[in-house]
Amino acid sequence: MNNATLKIKLQQRLNKLSSNDYDNIENWQVIEAFNKAAVEWSRRQLHGGNVYKEGDEFSKRRIDDMQVLLRELVLTGTQTDTYFETTNFPIDDYMEYKKVTAFSKDECCPDPRPMQVYLAEEANVNLILRDPLRNPSFEWGETFCTILDNKIRIYRKKDFDIVDPILTYYRRPAYIEFTGVVNPYTGIVAAADVESEFKDDIVELILDEAAAIIAGDIDNYNQMNREQQAAERSN
């Protein structure tokens, strides 16, 4: 959906029929409200906070809706005696962890073999390392990882190394921009339009969310409730 249509639809959701009551909303306010709504909508779908309680990949619709936000990042890092710690992390656009894949090798098997890596709580690291059924095992091809301080630690033993790790994550939705309008996040005038990356049917839902945000900002609570209900009813 192009930005001109997006703005018209947002004004239509806010204005009373055959009126121009809220045509004085600034373009940067439209941008900020839509981008905020896109982030809130995305997080709600991943968490399962929507009306159908469907979270991350719970249904074909969620898979189809959210696949545009999935990204892969090749991880670099250093080996210690107990774990591989990454030196890179997608700080700028990271929203939610999906999975880590990795390979391992040792002196006897120099060809990398796939590892099953599951996410664990940092508080349980010592317990897992002591558990013979859950600690890192080259023989069984299993290990675990944790996340702290924008670093990922993939645990290992001294007899094998972690190689070729890849992080799969959900990134934050790309922000829209209007040509010639100051970006409210950077303070820089946009040289070209940046349109929403979501499908038009999802943009319609996010528009309802954005209209609800603006309606709340201007104390129009009847309109805010209506748009919130419309966004969830169609989700």
Beta strands, then each sheet from edge to edge (+ up, - down):
strand 1: 70-74
strand 2: 77-79
strand 3: 83-86
strand 4: 94-105
strand 5: 113-119
strand 6: 142-148
strand 7: 151-155
strand 8: 161-171
sheet 1: 1+ 8- 4+ 5- 6- 7+ 3- 2+
end
